[in-house]
């Protein structure tokens, strides 16, 4: 009886493996096919359509359509476009979920063919996806052109200057602020335009999108090496989950948002940290901080873990070295751009973006009190910003206490995911979909209950918010 009872087991196991492999192939096929169709559909945007939520960049789409010879493509009606966009999103996200679940259930994942597919998909998306879903990549090009072509400091000069000199980037400007990004990104913008100054705006925009394709590829391979340390046996699953993630593809190489480069440098820093190459870890984290300051939050958390079993002298010296190395890329890239606290004026203005009337009155009251007590200028602005974000500071304090009292290896990665999500929701005025890039790749490094729970929340939030691009009106 024991022999006959054991016979069905291998057959059942073989069927489960076959089903998992079939699900994996189907899921990957759904992701790639629906993504390419979604890219194509964007070229058929109705001329009268406007998005209710995140805004669209039809001018950028038309520039790409002209350069790729798609001007013959007829526009869809508003209803047809919205329906096609939504249906393709459903297929795209369903395929991603199917691929991940099939791989998690045991479908064999071979790193080399998946890596090739990820690289090709990222590059095709960067080249052919029109920057319809956001104006940001044109804003990057505009700031780069201010510096590279006209010798102006993007922290002090408005993009509207480009209209006065009849620069082609002026036609794509929607927000007339000096740059709000860190100096590392400002140098990248400037270098991209300078190196391609003879090629025109469209090629410069393509180059910026290709940088984000490279950032996705870099995130994939850094994430795989991190997962080998924190989730052994799941590294190829992490490779797949980051590389074919619909949100990262659409908002990174698709729209060209620099948030993907931010998280790429962050992940490379984490990779070096878990491999105990601490100097490189601090420098790459510093590169991330030099794009947006937000990733500086993990420095004390990583130091807490690193310093836990070390003598006090080593703790202090190591902490000081980590701070210097982390701030070095920002300090180096600010050379020639920094002119006192006024350099951060546009960043401070960004923190006030979309504040309610009540919050504005509260900030004004605090600023008035500080002025009466002899505090003014940039110091006053900094203190008002801290007060405005006291909820975020409270969350940071609680997460720090949690890491001190409940020490576990790489627990600060989960803390970053929680902190970044709160930062997005509470401090950014409008929580745009691309801000999810800050933390979802980090959630995909771990496949325990915490990591999977955070990833599931990211999946639902991403699907909901990306669907906002299809909510159209015509007027």
Secondary structure, 3 states (H helix, E strand, C coil): CHHHHHHHHHHHHHHHHHHHHHHHHHHHHHHHHHHHHHHHHHCCCCCCEEECCCCCCHHHHHHHHHHCCCCCCCCCCHHHHHHHHHHHHHHHHHHHHHHHHHHHCCCCCCHHHHHHHHHHHHHHHHHHCCCCCCCHHHHHHHHHHHHHHHCCCCCCCCCCHHHHCCCHHHHHCCCCCCCCCCHHHHHHHHHHHHHCCCCCHHHHHHHHHHHHHHHHHHHHHHHHHHHHHHCCCCHHHHHHHHHCCHHHHHHHHHCCCCHHHHHHHHHHHHHHHHCCCHHHHHHHHHHHHCCCHHHHHHHHHHHHHHHCCCCHHHHHHHHHHHHHHHHHHHHHHHCCCCCHHHHHHHHHHHHCCCCCHHHHHHHHHHHHHHHHCCCCHHHHHHHHHHHHCHHHHHHHHHHHHHHHHCCCCCHHHHHHHHHHHHHHHHHCCCCCHHHHHHCHHHHCCCCCHHHHHHHHHHHHHHHHHHHHHHCEEEC
